[in-house]
Amino acid sequence: MSNQDQLSVVVTAFEQWRKNRTSQKGSTPQPLRQQAVALKSQYSSSRITIALKISGGQFKQWCKDYQSLNESIDFVQLPVTSSPQIDEVQGGALKRE
């Protein structure tokens, strides 16, 4: 998908949400925020905010929120052993075989 297609998809998603939302004061759904922030790797913030009709301050806050969220998630992959030990519960106590 080209960059313009990605922007168009997100613009359409925002328009659809605005058309169908029940309250004018409701916050933007998380998936839409994530899609908007993901566009930052291809577009300037001003281009995104104009296309999505959102404020620059709002977009800046979303970027900050997702940056801190991504930085706080650490994944450590544990090695897989070729012969795993089997744990068994017998009589309420954990017993290694």
C-alpha positions in Angstrom: 0.0 0.0 0.0 1.4 3.4 -0.9 1.8 6.2 1.5 -1.0 8.2 0.0 -3.3 5.1 0.4 -2.4 4.8 4.0 -3.2 8.4 4.7 -6.5 8.0 2.8 -7.4 5.0 4.8 -6.9 6.8 8.1 -8.7 9.9 6.8 -11.7 7.7 5.8 -11.6 5.9 9.2 -11.7 9.3 11.0 -14.5 10.5 8.9 -16.5 7.4 9.4 -16.0 7.6 13.2 -17.1 11.2 13.2 -20.2 10.4 11.2 -21.3 7.5 13.5 -20.2 8.7 17.0 -23.0 9.3 19.5 -21.4 12.1 21.4 -19.5 15.2 20.2 -17.5 15.1 23.4 -16.3 11.5 23.2 -12.6 11.0 23.0 -11.0 9.6 19.8 -10.8 5.8 20.0 -7.4 4.2 20.6 -7.2 2.4 17.3 -7.6 5.7 15.4 -5.0 7.4 17.6 -2.6 4.5 16.8 -3.2 4.8 13.1 -2.7 8.5 13.2 0.6 8.2 15.1 1.8 5.5 12.7 1.6 8.0 9.8 4.3 10.1 11.4 7.0 7.9 9.9 5.8 9.0 6.4 4.3 12.5 6.9 4.9 15.7 8.8 2.8 16.4 11.9 1.2 19.3 10.2 0.2 17.2 7.1 -1.4 14.6 9.4 -3.3 17.1 11.6 -4.7 19.0 8.6 -5.8 15.8 6.8 -7.3 14.3 9.9 -8.8 17.6 11.2 -7.3 17.3 14.6 -5.3 19.8 16.7 -1.6 19.8 16.7 -1.5 19.7 20.5 -3.8 16.7 20.5 -1.6 14.9 18.0 1.5 15.7 19.9 0.0 14.2 23.1 -0.9 11.0 21.2 2.6 10.7 19.9 4.0 11.2 23.4 1.6 8.7 24.9 2.5 6.0 22.3 6.2 6.7 22.6 6.2 6.2 26.3 4.0 3.1 26.0 6.4 1.6 23.4 9.4 2.4 25.6 7.9 0.9 28.7 7.2 -2.5 27.0 10.3 -4.7 27.3 10.1 -8.2 25.8 12.7 -10.7 26.8 12.6 -13.9 24.9 13.6 -16.9 27.0 15.7 -19.7 25.5 13.8 -22.9 24.7 15.4 -26.0 26.2 15.5 -29.3 24.2 14.2 -31.3 27.2 11.8 -29.3 29.3 11.2 -30.4 32.9 7.7 -31.4 33.7 6.1 -30.0 36.8 3.5 -32.0 38.5 1.1 -31.3 41.3 0.7 -34.1 43.7 -1.2 -33.8 47.0 -1.2 -30.0 46.8 2.6 -29.7 46.5 4.5 -29.0 43.3 6.9 -31.9 42.5 9.6 -31.9 39.9 10.3 -35.0 38.0 
